[in-house]
């Protein structure tokens, strides 16, 4: 396994800098803004929907975030 020590020294805001306690959802503008304010790089997941719309969303479906199946 590669040495990943650089990640401890240089954390990346996965899906932005989100926080359930502060009610900042992942992949939201406030989560991205908070990451930028802390000078963190941001990792996001980009999906292309069948209608051609581009969305930033981590999962393959809405269930975990919305409880909709």
CHARMM internal coordinates of N, CA and C (Angstrom, degrees):
IC EDIT
DIST 1 N 1 CA 1.4603
DIST 1 CA 1 C 1.5212
ANGL 1 N 1 CA 1 C 108.75
DIST 1 C 2 N 1.3051
ANGL 1 CA 1 C 2 N 115.48
DIHE 1 N 1 CA 1 C 2 N 138.65
DIST 2 N 2 CA 1.4601
ANGL 1 C 2 N 2 CA 120.78
DIHE 1 CA 1 C 2 N 2 CA 178.95
DIST 2 CA 2 C 1.5183
ANGL 2 N 2 CA 2 C 110.88
DIHE 1 C 2 N 2 CA 2 C -66.41
DIST 2 C 3 N 1.3209
ANGL 2 CA 2 C 3 N 115.83
DIHE 2 N 2 CA 2 C 3 N 153.36
DIST 3 N 3 CA 1.4587
ANGL 2 C 3 N 3 CA 121.21
DIHE 2 CA 2 C 3 N 3 CA 175.18
DIST 3 CA 3 C 1.5238
ANGL 3 N 3 CA 3 C 108.45
DIHE 2 C 3 N 3 CA 3 C -75.36
DIST 3 C 4 N 1.3169
ANGL 3 CA 3 C 4 N 116.80
DIHE 3 N 3 CA 3 C 4 N 118.94
DIST 4 N 4 CA 1.4590
ANGL 3 C 4 N 4 CA 121.75
DIHE 3 CA 3 C 4 N 4 CA -178.25
DIST 4 CA 4 C 1.5232
ANGL 4 N 4 CA 4 C 111.60
DIHE 3 C 4 N 4 CA 4 C -105.81
DIST 4 C 5 N 1.3153
ANGL 4 CA 4 C 5 N 116.94
DIHE 4 N 4 CA 4 C 5 N 22.80
DIST 5 N 5 CA 1.4577
ANGL 4 C 5 N 5 CA 121.83
DIHE 4 CA 4 C 5 N 5 CA -179.37
DIST 5 CA 5 C 1.5328
ANGL 5 N 5 CA 5 C 111.64
DIHE 4 C 5 N 5 CA 5 C -56.67
DIST 5 C 6 N 1.3304
ANGL 5 CA 5 C 6 N 117.65
DIHE 5 N 5 CA 5 C 6 N -32.48
DIST 6 N 6 CA 1.4620
ANGL 5 C 6 N 6 CA 120.59
DIHE 5 CA 5 C 6 N 6 CA -179.57
DIST 6 CA 6 C 1.5314
ANGL 6 N 6 CA 6 C 112.20
DIHE 5 C 6 N 6 CA 6 C -58.51
DIST 6 C 7 N 1.3567
ANGL 6 CA 6 C 7 N 117.40
DIHE 6 N 6 CA 6 C 7 N -27.31
DIST 7 N 7 CA 1.4666
ANGL 6 C 7 N 7 CA 120.00
DIHE 6 CA 6 C 7 N 7 CA 178.96
DIST 7 CA 7 C 1.5246
ANGL 7 N 7 CA 7 C 111.72
DIHE 6 C 7 N 7 CA 7 C -71.46
DIST 7 C 8 N 1.3124
ANGL 7 CA 7 C 8 N 117.07
DIHE 7 N 7 CA 7 C 8 N -30.29
DIST 8 N 8 CA 1.4675
ANGL 7 C 8 N 8 CA 119.47
DIHE 7 CA 7 C 8 N 8 CA 176.46
DIST 8 CA 8 C 1.5284
ANGL 8 N 8 CA 8 C 110.39
DIHE 7 C 8 N 8 CA 8 C -69.27
DIST 8 C 9 N 1.3090
ANGL 8 CA 8 C 9 N 115.31
DIHE 8 N 8 CA 8 C 9 N -34.97
DIST 9 N 9 CA 1.4681
ANGL 8 C 9 N 9 CA 120.42
DIHE 8 CA 8 C 9 N 9 CA -179.37
DIST 9 CA 9 C 1.5237
ANGL 9 N 9 CA 9 C 112.04
DIHE 8 C 9 N 9 CA 9 C -82.82
DIST 9 C 10 N 1.3279
ANGL 9 CA 9 C 10 N 116.66
DIHE 9 N 9 CA 9 C 10 N -26.18
DIST 10 N 10 CA 1.4647
ANGL 9 C 10 N 10 CA 122.66
DIHE 9 CA 9 C 10 N 10 CA -176.01
DIST 10 CA 10 C 1.5233
ANGL 10 N 10 CA 10 C 110.07
DIHE 9 C 10 N 10 CA 10 C -133.98
DIST 10 C 11 N 1.3377
ANGL 10 CA 10 C 11 N 117.36
DIHE 10 N 10 CA 10 C 11 N 72.93
DIST 11 N 11 CA 1.4717
ANGL 10 C 11 N 11 CA 118.85
DIHE 10 CA 10 C 11 N 11 CA -177.00
DIST 11 CA 11 C 1.5290
ANGL 11 N 11 CA 11 C 112.45
DIHE 10 C 11 N 11 CA 11 C -63.78
DIST 11 C 12 N 1.3176
ANGL 11 CA 11 C 12 N 114.40
DIHE 11 N 11 CA 11 C 12 N 150.87
DIST 12 N 12 CA 1.4608
ANGL 11 C 12 N 12 CA 122.19
DIHE 11 CA 11 C 12 N 12 CA 179.09
DIST 12 CA 12 C 1.5293
ANGL 12 N 12 CA 12 C 107.75
DIHE 11 C 12 N 12 CA 12 C -114.61
DIST 12 C 13 N 1.3231
ANGL 12 CA 12 C 13 N 116.91
DIHE 12 N 12 CA 12 C 13 N 135.09
DIST 13 N 13 CA 1.4658
ANGL 12 C 13 N 13 CA 121.78
DIHE 12 CA 12 C 13 N 13 CA 179.52
DIST 13 CA 13 C 1.5310
ANGL 13 N 13 CA 13 C 108.36
DIHE 12 C 13 N 13 CA 13 C -80.85
DIST 13 C 14 N 1.3326
ANGL 13 CA 13 C 14 N 115.57
DIHE 13 N 13 CA 13 C 14 N 96.23
DIST 14 N 14 CA 1.4637
ANGL 13 C 14 N 14 CA 121.14
DIHE 13 CA 13 C 14 N 14 CA 179.48
DIST 14 CA 14 C 1.5223
ANGL 14 N 14 CA 14 C 109.52
DIHE 13 C 14 N 14 CA 14 C -74.72
DIST 14 C 15 N 1.3224
ANGL 14 CA 14 C 15 N 116.07
DIHE 14 N 14 CA 14 C 15 N 116.91
DIST 15 N 15 CA 1.4723
ANGL 14 C 15 N 15 CA 123.71
DIHE 14 CA 14 C 15 N 15 CA -175.35
DIST 15 CA 15 C 1.5208
ANGL 15 N 15 CA 15 C 111.45
DIHE 14 C 15 N 15 CA 15 C 68.33
DIST 15 C 16 N 1.3305
ANGL 15 CA 15 C 16 N 116.79
DIHE 15 N 15 CA 15 C 16 N 26.30
DIST 16 N 16 CA 1.4615
ANGL 15 C 16 N 16 CA 121.70
DIHE 15 CA 15 C 16 N 16 CA -177.05
DIST 16 CA 16 C 1.5207
ANGL 16 N 16 CA 16 C 109.57
DIHE 15 C 16 N 16 CA 16 C 88.71
DIST 16 C 17 N 1.3199
ANGL 16 CA 16 C 17 N 116.45
DIHE 16 N 16 CA 16 C 17 N -176.89
DIST 17 N 17 CA 1.4619
ANGL 16 C 17 N 17 CA 121.03
DIHE 16 CA 16 C 17 N 17 CA 177.45
DIST 17 CA 17 C 1.5214
ANGL 17 N 17 CA 17 C 107.02
DIHE 16 C 17 N 17 CA 17 C -100.36
DIST 17 C 18 N 1.3306
ANGL 17 CA 17 C 18 N 115.04
DIHE 17 N 17 CA 17 C 18 N 80.30
DIST 18 N 18 CA 1.4576
ANGL 17 C 18 N 18 CA 121.82
DIHE 17 CA 17 C 18 N 18 CA -174.41
DIST 18 CA 18 C 1.5161
ANGL 18 N 18 CA 18 C 109.91
DIHE 17 C 18 N 18 CA 18 C -95.93
DIST 18 C 19 N 1.3362
ANGL 18 CA 18 C 19 N 114.51
DIHE 18 N 18 CA 18 C 19 N 161.18
DIST 19 N 19 CA 1.4519
ANGL 18 C 19 N 19 CA 119.64
DIHE 18 CA 18 C 19 N 19 CA -175.61
DIST 19 CA 19 C 1.5230
ANGL 19 N 19 CA 19 C 108.57
DIHE 18 C 19 N 19 CA 19 C -158.89
DIST 19 C 20 N 1.3104
ANGL 19 CA 19 C 20 N 116.95
DIHE 19 N 19 CA 19 C 20 N 118.54
DIST 20 N 20 CA 1.4704
ANGL 19 C 20 N 20 CA 120.94
DIHE 19 CA 19 C 20 N 20 CA -179.00
DIST 20 CA 20 C 1.5257
ANGL 20 N 20 CA 20 C 111.65
DIHE 19 C 20 N 20 CA 20 C -64.21
DIST 20 C 21 N 1.3379
ANGL 20 CA 20 C 21 N 117.44
DIHE 20 N 20 CA 20 C 21 N -38.15
DIST 21 N 21 CA 1.4720
ANGL 20 C 21 N 21 CA 120.53
DIHE 20 CA 20 C 21 N 21 CA -178.26
DIST 21 CA 21 C 1.5230
ANGL 21 N 21 CA 21 C 111.21
DIHE 20 C 21 N 21 CA 21 C -63.01
DIST 21 C 22 N 1.3268
ANGL 21 CA 21 C 22 N 116.86
DIHE 21 N 21 CA 21 C 22 N -37.59
DIST 22 N 22 CA 1.4660
ANGL 21 C 22 N 22 CA 121.06
DIHE 21 CA 21 C 22 N 22 CA 179.75
DIST 22 CA 22 C 1.5288
ANGL 22 N 22 CA 22 C 111.82
DIHE 21 C 22 N 22 CA 22 C -89.39
DIST 22 C 23 N 1.3274
ANGL 22 CA 22 C 23 N 115.79
DIHE 22 N 22 CA 22 C 23 N 3.31
DIST 23 N 23 CA 1.4606
ANGL 22 C 23 N 23 CA 122.56
DIHE 22 CA 22 C 23 N 23 CA -178.78
DIST 23 CA 23 C 1.5302
ANGL 23 N 23 CA 23 C 112.23
DIHE 22 C 23 N 23 CA 23 C 56.09
DIST 23 C 24 N 1.3334
ANGL 23 CA 23 C 24 N 115.09
DIHE 23 N 23 CA 23 C 24 N 44.20
DIST 24 N 24 CA 1.4628
ANGL 23 C 24 N 24 CA 121.82
DIHE 23 CA 23 C 24 N 24 CA 174.05
DIST 24 CA 24 C 1.5256
ANGL 24 N 24 CA 24 C 106.29
DIHE 23 C 24 N 24 CA 24 C -106.44
DIST 24 C 25 N 1.3370
ANGL 24 CA 24 C 25 N 118.43
DIHE 24 N 24 CA 24 C 25 N 104.21
DIST 25 N 25 CA 1.4637
ANGL 24 C 25 N 25 CA 120.52
DIHE 24 CA 24 C 25 N 25 CA -176.65
DIST 25 CA 25 C 1.5285
ANGL 25 N 25 CA 25 C 112.28
DIHE 24 C 25 N 25 CA 25 C -69.77
DIST 25 C 26 N 1.3135
ANGL 25 CA 25 C 26 N 114.99
DIHE 25 N 25 CA 25 C 26 N 151.22
DIST 26 N 26 CA 1.4630
ANGL 25 C 26 N 26 CA 119.75
DIHE 25 CA 25 C 26 N 26 CA 174.41
DIST 26 CA 26 C 1.5204
ANGL 26 N 26 CA 26 C 109.71
DIHE 25 C 26 N 26 CA 26 C -61.79
DIST 26 C 27 N 1.3276
ANGL 26 CA 26 C 27 N 115.91
DIHE 26 N 26 CA 26 C 27 N 152.16
DIST 27 N 27 CA 1.4687
ANGL 26 C 27 N 27 CA 123.08
DIHE 26 CA 26 C 27 N 27 CA 178.51
DIST 27 CA 27 C 1.5230
ANGL 27 N 27 CA 27 C 113.39
DIHE 26 C 27 N 27 CA 27 C 56.95
DIST 27 C 28 N 1.3153
ANGL 27 CA 27 C 28 N 117.23
DIHE 27 N 27 CA 27 C 28 N 29.42
DIST 28 N 28 CA 1.4615
ANGL 27 C 28 N 28 CA 120.36
DIHE 27 CA 27 C 28 N 28 CA 179.00
DIST 28 CA 28 C 1.5316
ANGL 28 N 28 CA 28 C 109.75
DIHE 27 C 28 N 28 CA 28 C -108.42
DIST 28 C 29 N 1.3188
ANGL 28 CA 28 C 29 N 116.07
DIHE 28 N 28 CA 28 C 29 N 159.52
DIST 29 N 29 CA 1.4675
ANGL 28 C 29 N 29 CA 120.06
DIHE 28 CA 28 C 29 N 29 CA 177.34
DIST 29 CA 29 C 1.5332
ANGL 29 N 29 CA 29 C 110.46
DIHE 28 C 29 N 29 CA 29 C -56.31
DIST 29 C 30 N 1.3533
ANGL 29 CA 29 C 30 N 119.94
DIHE 29 N 29 CA 29 C 30 N -44.80
DIST 30 N 30 CA 1.4673
ANGL 29 C 30 N 30 CA 118.78
DIHE 29 CA 29 C 30 N 30 CA 177.68
DIST 30 CA 30 C 1.5387
ANGL 30 N 30 CA 30 C 113.04
DIHE 29 C 30 N 30 CA 30 C -60.49
DIST 30 C 31 N 1.3370
ANGL 30 CA 30 C 31 N 117.97
DIHE 30 N 30 CA 30 C 31 N -35.86
DIST 31 N 31 CA 1.4720
ANGL 30 C 31 N 31 CA 120.57
DIHE 30 CA 30 C 31 N 31 CA 177.99
DIST 31 CA 31 C 1.5277
ANGL 31 N 31 CA 31 C 110.76
DIHE 30 C 31 N 31 CA 31 C -67.46
DIST 31 C 32 N 1.3239
ANGL 31 CA 31 C 32 N 117.10
DIHE 31 N 31 CA 31 C 32 N -38.11
DIST 32 N 32 CA 1.4644
ANGL 31 C 32 N 32 CA 120.38
DIHE 31 CA 31 C 32 N 32 CA 177.80
DIST 32 CA 32 C 1.5242
ANGL 32 N 32 CA 32 C 110.42
DIHE 31 C 32 N 32 CA 32 C -69.45
DIST 32 C 33 N 1.3325
ANGL 32 CA 32 C 33 N 116.86
DIHE 32 N 32 CA 32 C 33 N -41.95
DIST 33 N 33 CA 1.4666
ANGL 32 C 33 N 33 CA 120.49
DIHE 32 CA 32 C 33 N 33 CA 179.19
DIST 33 CA 33 C 1.5272
ANGL 33 N 33 CA 33 C 111.41
DIHE 32 C 33 N 33 CA 33 C -62.30
DIST 33 C 34 N 1.3434
ANGL 33 CA 33 C 34 N 116.19
DIHE 33 N 33 CA 33 C 34 N -41.11
DIST 34 N 34 CA 1.4585
ANGL 33 C 34 N 34 CA 119.98
DIHE 33 CA 33 C 34 N 34 CA -179.96
DIST 34 CA 34 C 1.5339
ANGL 34 N 34 CA 34 C 110.56
DIHE 33 C 34 N 34 CA 34 C -65.23
DIST 34 C 35 N 1.3142
ANGL 34 CA 34 C 35 N 117.08
DIHE 34 N 34 CA 34 C 35 N -39.09
DIST 35 N 35 CA 1.4642
ANGL 34 C 35 N 35 CA 120.74
DIHE 34 CA 34 C 35 N 35 CA 176.99
DIST 35 CA 35 C 1.5268
ANGL 35 N 35 CA 35 C 110.64
DIHE 34 C 35 N 35 CA 35 C -63.75
DIST 35 C 36 N 1.3139
ANGL 35 CA 35 C 36 N 116.80
DIHE 35 N 35 CA 35 C 36 N -43.61
DIST 36 N 36 CA 1.4603
ANGL 35 C 36 N 36 CA 120.60
DIHE 35 CA 35 C 36 N 36 CA 179.49
DIST 36 CA 36 C 1.5298
ANGL 36 N 36 CA 36 C 111.35
DIHE 35 C 36 N 36 CA 36 C -64.16
DIST 36 C 37 N 1.3331
ANGL 36 CA 36 C 37 N 116.54
DIHE 36 N 36 CA 36 C 37 N -38.89
DIST 37 N 37 CA 1.4662
ANGL 36 C 37 N 37 CA 120.38
DIHE 36 CA 36 C 37 N 37 CA 177.98
DIST 37 CA 37 C 1.5268
ANGL 37 N 37 CA 37 C 110.84
DIHE 36 C 37 N 37 CA 37 C -62.38
DIST 37 C 38 N 1.3315
ANGL 37 CA 37 C 38 N 117.23
DIHE 37 N 37 CA 37 C 38 N -33.50
DIST 38 N 38 CA 1.4597
ANGL 37 C 38 N 38 CA 121.58
DIHE 37 CA 37 C 38 N 38 CA 178.78
DIST 38 CA 38 C 1.5162
ANGL 38 N 38 CA 38 C 112.93
DIHE 37 C 38 N 38 CA 38 C -88.86
DIST 38 C 39 N 1.3292
ANGL 38 CA 38 C 39 N 116.46
DIHE 38 N 38 CA 38 C 39 N 3.55
DIST 39 N 39 CA 1.4686
ANGL 38 C 39 N 39 CA 122.82
DIHE 38 CA 38 C 39 N 39 CA 178.74
DIST 39 CA 39 C 1.5359
ANGL 39 N 39 CA 39 C 112.26
DIHE 38 C 39 N 39 CA 39 C 62.96
DIST 39 C 40 N 1.3393
ANGL 39 CA 39 C 40 N 116.16
DIHE 39 N 39 CA 39 C 40 N 34.65
DIST 40 N 40 CA 1.4600
ANGL 39 C 40 N 40 CA 121.44
DIHE 39 CA 39 C 40 N 40 CA 177.16
DIST 40 CA 40 C 1.5263
ANGL 40 N 40 CA 40 C 110.24
DIHE 39 C 40 N 40 CA 40 C -93.84
DIST 40 C 41 N 1.3098
ANGL 40 CA 40 C 41 N 117.89
DIHE 40 N 40 CA 40 C 41 N 140.47
DIST 41 N 41 CA 1.4685
ANGL 40 C 41 N 41 CA 118.93
DIHE 40 CA 40 C 41 N 41 CA 168.32
DIST 41 CA 41 C 1.5271
ANGL 41 N 41 CA 41 C 108.12
DIHE 40 C 41 N 41 CA 41 C -69.40
DIST 41 C 42 N 1.3251
ANGL 41 CA 41 C 42 N 116.81
DIHE 41 N 41 CA 41 C 42 N 152.84
DIST 42 N 42 CA 1.4623
ANGL 41 C 42 N 42 CA 121.74
DIHE 41 CA 41 C 42 N 42 CA -176.40
DIST 42 CA 42 C 1.5238
ANGL 42 N 42 CA 42 C 109.21
DIHE 41 C 42 N 42 CA 42 C -116.67
DIST 42 C 43 N 1.3336
ANGL 42 CA 42 C 43 N 116.14
DIHE 42 N 42 CA 42 C 43 N 132.18
DIST 43 N 43 CA 1.4562
ANGL 42 C 43 N 43 CA 121.91
DIHE 42 CA 42 C 43 N 43 CA 173.58
DIST 43 CA 43 C 1.5127
ANGL 43 N 43 CA 43 C 107.22
DIHE 42 C 43 N 43 CA 43 C -107.54
DIST 43 C 44 N 1.3202
ANGL 43 CA 43 C 44 N 117.31
DIHE 43 N 43 CA 43 C 44 N 128.17
DIST 44 N 44 CA 1.4658
ANGL 43 C 44 N 44 CA 121.42
DIHE 43 CA 43 C 44 N 44 CA 179.67
DIST 44 CA 44 C 1.5221
ANGL 44 N 44 CA 44 C 110.18
DIHE 43 C 44 N 44 CA 44 C -132.03
DIST 44 C 45 N 1.3173
ANGL 44 CA 44 C 45 N 115.45
DIHE 44 N 44 CA 44 C 45 N 161.45
DIST 45 N 45 CA 1.4601
ANGL 44 C 45 N 45 CA 122.82
DIHE 44 CA 44 C 45 N 45 CA 175.53
DIST 45 CA 45 C 1.5226
ANGL 45 N 45 CA 45 C 107.62
DIHE 44 C 45 N 45 CA 45 C -109.87
DIST 45 C 46 N 1.3101
ANGL 45 CA 45 C 46 N 116.58
DIHE 45 N 45 CA 45 C 46 N 122.87
DIST 46 N 46 CA 1.4653
ANGL 45 C 46 N 46 CA 121.79
DIHE 45 CA 45 C 46 N 46 CA -178.92
DIST 46 CA 46 C 1.5251
ANGL 46 N 46 CA 46 C 108.59
DIHE 45 C 46 N 46 CA 46 C -108.46
DIST 46 C 47 N 1.3265
ANGL 46 CA 46 C 47 N 115.61
DIHE 46 N 46 CA 46 C 47 N 130.31
DIST 47 N 47 CA 1.4641
ANGL 46 C 47 N 47 CA 121.64
DIHE 46 CA 46 C 47 N 47 CA 178.96
DIST 47 CA 47 C 1.5256
ANGL 47 N 47 CA 47 C 109.51
DIHE 46 C 47 N 47 CA 47 C -122.75
DIST 47 C 48 N 1.3152
ANGL 47 CA 47 C 48 N 115.40
DIHE 47 N 47 CA 47 C 48 N 145.64
DIST 48 N 48 CA 1.4619
ANGL 47 C 48 N 48 CA 122.39
DIHE 47 CA 47 C 48 N 48 CA 174.40
DIST 48 CA 48 C 1.5217
ANGL 48 N 48 CA 48 C 107.28
DIHE 47 C 48 N 48 CA 48 C -105.65
DIST 48 C 49 N 1.3358
ANGL 48 CA 48 C 49 N 116.43
DIHE 48 N 48 CA 48 C 49 N 118.54
DIST 49 N 49 CA 1.4556
ANGL 48 C 49 N 49 CA 121.06
DIHE 48 CA 48 C 49 N 49 CA 179.04
DIST 49 CA 49 C 1.5270
ANGL 49 N 49 CA 49 C 110.33
DIHE 48 C 49 N 49 CA 49 C -77.45
DIST 49 C 50 N 1.3219
ANGL 49 CA 49 C 50 N 116.82
DIHE 49 N 49 CA 49 C 50 N 164.02
DIST 50 N 50 CA 1.4662
ANGL 49 C 50 N 50 CA 120.83
DIHE 49 CA 49 C 50 N 50 CA -177.51
DIST 50 CA 50 C 1.5195
ANGL 50 N 50 CA 50 C 112.79
DIHE 49 C 50 N 50 CA 50 C -61.08
DIST 50 C 51 N 1.3556
ANGL 50 CA 50 C 51 N 117.25
DIHE 50 N 50 CA 50 C 51 N -25.40
DIST 51 N 51 CA 1.4633
ANGL 50 C 51 N 51 CA 119.32
DIHE 50 CA 50 C 51 N 51 CA 179.23
DIST 51 CA 51 C 1.5304
ANGL 51 N 51 CA 51 C 112.71
DIHE 50 C 51 N 51 CA 51 C -87.69
DIST 51 C 52 N 1.3439
ANGL 51 CA 51 C 52 N 116.62
DIHE 51 N 51 CA 51 C 52 N 5.29
DIST 52 N 52 CA 1.4599
ANGL 51 C 52 N 52 CA 120.34
DIHE 51 CA 51 C 52 N 52 CA 177.98
DIST 52 CA 52 C 1.5208
ANGL 52 N 52 CA 52 C 114.33
DIHE 51 C 52 N 52 CA 52 C 93.02
DIST 52 C 53 N 1.3303
ANGL 52 CA 52 C 53 N 118.16
DIHE 52 N 52 CA 52 C 53 N -2.84
DIST 53 N 53 CA 1.4633
ANGL 52 C 53 N 53 CA 121.93
DIHE 52 CA 52 C 53 N 53 CA 179.01
DIST 53 CA 53 C 1.5240
ANGL 53 N 53 CA 53 C 109.47
DIHE 52 C 53 N 53 CA 53 C -74.41
DIST 53 C 54 N 1.3243
ANGL 53 CA 53 C 54 N 116.44
DIHE 53 N 53 CA 53 C 54 N 136.43
DIST 54 N 54 CA 1.4599
ANGL 53 C 54 N 54 CA 121.96
DIHE 53 CA 53 C 54 N 54 CA 176.22
DIST 54 CA 54 C 1.5201
ANGL 54 N 54 CA 54 C 108.13
DIHE 53 C 54 N 54 CA 54 C -96.78
DIST 54 C 55 N 1.3364
ANGL 54 CA 54 C 55 N 117.02
DIHE 54 N 54 CA 54 C 55 N 130.22
DIST 55 N 55 CA 1.4608
ANGL 54 C 55 N 55 CA 121.71
DIHE 54 CA 54 C 55 N 55 CA 179.17
DIST 55 CA 55 C 1.5282
ANGL 55 N 55 CA 55 C 109.57
DIHE 54 C 55 N 55 CA 55 C -129.64
DIST 55 C 56 N 1.3354
ANGL 55 CA 55 C 56 N 114.69
DIHE 55 N 55 CA 55 C 56 N 152.66
DIST 56 N 56 CA 1.4616
ANGL 55 C 56 N 56 CA 121.57
DIHE 55 CA 55 C 56 N 56 CA 172.90
DIST 56 CA 56 C 1.5235
ANGL 56 N 56 CA 56 C 105.55
DIHE 55 C 56 N 56 CA 56 C -104.88
DIST 56 C 57 N 1.3308
ANGL 56 CA 56 C 57 N 115.40
DIHE 56 N 56 CA 56 C 57 N 109.28
DIST 57 N 57 CA 1.4657
ANGL 56 C 57 N 57 CA 120.91
DIHE 56 CA 56 C 57 N 57 CA -176.17
DIST 57 CA 57 C 1.5193
ANGL 57 N 57 CA 57 C 107.27
DIHE 56 C 57 N 57 CA 57 C -156.88
DIST 57 C 58 N 1.3290
ANGL 57 CA 57 C 58 N 117.20
DIHE 57 N 57 CA 57 C 58 N 136.84
DIST 58 N 58 CA 1.4630
ANGL 57 C 58 N 58 CA 121.26
DIHE 57 CA 57 C 58 N 58 CA -174.28
DIST 58 CA 58 C 1.5202
ANGL 58 N 58 CA 58 C 113.54
DIHE 57 C 58 N 58 CA 58 C -76.90
DIST 58 C 59 N 1.3105
ANGL 58 CA 58 C 59 N 117.82
DIHE 58 N 58 CA 58 C 59 N -41.15
DIST 59 N 59 CA 1.4598
ANGL 58 C 59 N 59 CA 121.87
DIHE 58 CA 58 C 59 N 59 CA -171.26
DIST 59 CA 59 C 1.5250
ANGL 59 N 59 CA 59 C 112.24
DIHE 58 C 59 N 59 CA 59 C -91.49
DIST 59 C 60 N 1.3282
ANGL 59 CA 59 C 60 N 114.54
DIHE 59 N 59 CA 59 C 60 N 169.59
DIST 60 N 60 CA 1.4681
ANGL 59 C 60 N 60 CA 120.50
DIHE 59 CA 59 C 60 N 60 CA 177.18
DIST 60 CA 60 C 1.5241
ANGL 60 N 60 CA 60 C 112.69
DIHE 59 C 60 N 60 CA 60 C -87.44
DIST 60 C 61 N 1.3451
ANGL 60 CA 60 C 61 N 116.59
DIHE 60 N 60 CA 60 C 61 N -8.65
DIST 61 N 61 CA 1.4582
ANGL 60 C 61 N 61 CA 120.82
DIHE 60 CA 60 C 61 N 61 CA 178.10
DIST 61 CA 61 C 1.5301
ANGL 61 N 61 CA 61 C 108.76
DIHE 60 C 61 N 61 CA 61 C -146.72
DIST 61 C 62 N 1.3275
ANGL 61 CA 61 C 62 N 117.36
DIHE 61 N 61 CA 61 C 62 N 176.28
DIST 62 N 62 CA 1.4677
ANGL 61 C 62 N 62 CA 122.27
DIHE 61 CA 61 C 62 N 62 CA -175.26
DIST 62 CA 62 C 1.5263
ANGL 62 N 62 CA 62 C 114.13
DIHE 61 C 62 N 62 CA 62 C -91.63
DIST 62 C 63 N 1.3231
ANGL 62 CA 62 C 63 N 118.17
DIHE 62 N 62 CA 62 C 63 N -3.04
DIST 63 N 63 CA 1.4609
ANGL 62 C 63 N 63 CA 121.42
DIHE 62 CA 62 C 63 N 63 CA -170.25
DIST 63 CA 63 C 1.5315
ANGL 63 N 63 CA 63 C 113.83
DIHE 62 C 63 N 63 CA 63 C -57.08
DIST 63 C 64 N 1.3081
ANGL 63 CA 63 C 64 N 119.53
DIHE 63 N 63 CA 63 C 64 N -52.61
DIST 64 N 64 CA 1.4647
ANGL 63 C 64 N 64 CA 121.16
DIHE 63 CA 63 C 64 N 64 CA -174.45
DIST 64 CA 64 C 1.5217
ANGL 64 N 64 CA 64 C 112.22
DIHE 63 C 64 N 64 CA 64 C -62.74
DIST 64 C 65 N 1.3051
ANGL 64 CA 64 C 65 N 117.70
DIHE 64 N 64 CA 64 C 65 N -40.22
DIST 65 N 65 CA 1.4637
ANGL 64 C 65 N 65 CA 121.12
DIHE 64 CA 64 C 65 N 65 CA -175.76
DIST 65 CA 65 C 1.5302
ANGL 65 N 65 CA 65 C 113.29
DIHE 64 C 65 N 65 CA 65 C -84.57
DIST 65 C 66 N 1.3356
ANGL 65 CA 65 C 66 N 116.99
DIHE 65 N 65 CA 65 C 66 N -29.54
DIST 66 N 66 CA 1.4700
ANGL 65 C 66 N 66 CA 118.89
DIHE 65 CA 65 C 66 N 66 CA -174.45
DIST 66 CA 66 C 1.5288
ANGL 66 N 66 CA 66 C 113.69
DIHE 65 C 66 N 66 CA 66 C -118.84
DIST 66 C 67 N 1.3135
ANGL 66 CA 66 C 67 N 116.73
DIHE 66 N 66 CA 66 C 67 N -9.80
DIST 67 N 67 CA 1.4651
ANGL 66 C 67 N 67 CA 123.33
DIHE 66 CA 66 C 67 N 67 CA -175.00
DIST 67 CA 67 C 1.5333
ANGL 67 N 67 CA 67 C 111.05
DIHE 66 C 67 N 67 CA 67 C 65.39
DIST 67 C 68 N 1.3272
ANGL 67 CA 67 C 68 N 117.97
DIHE 67 N 67 CA 67 C 68 N 15.78
DIST 68 N 68 CA 1.4735
ANGL 67 C 68 N 68 CA 123.05
DIHE 67 CA 67 C 68 N 68 CA 176.95
DIST 68 CA 68 C 1.5235
ANGL 68 N 68 CA 68 C 107.32
DIHE 67 C 68 N 68 CA 68 C -97.25
DIST 68 C 69 N 1.3176
ANGL 68 CA 68 C 69 N 115.69
DIHE 68 N 68 CA 68 C 69 N 130.90
DIST 69 N 69 CA 1.4772
ANGL 68 C 69 N 69 CA 119.33
DIHE 68 CA 68 C 69 N 69 CA 178.53
DIST 69 CA 69 C 1.5000
ANGL 69 N 69 CA 69 C 110.96
DIHE 68 C 69 N 69 CA 69 C -101.13
END
COOR INIT
IC SEED 1 N 1 CA 1 C
IC BUILD
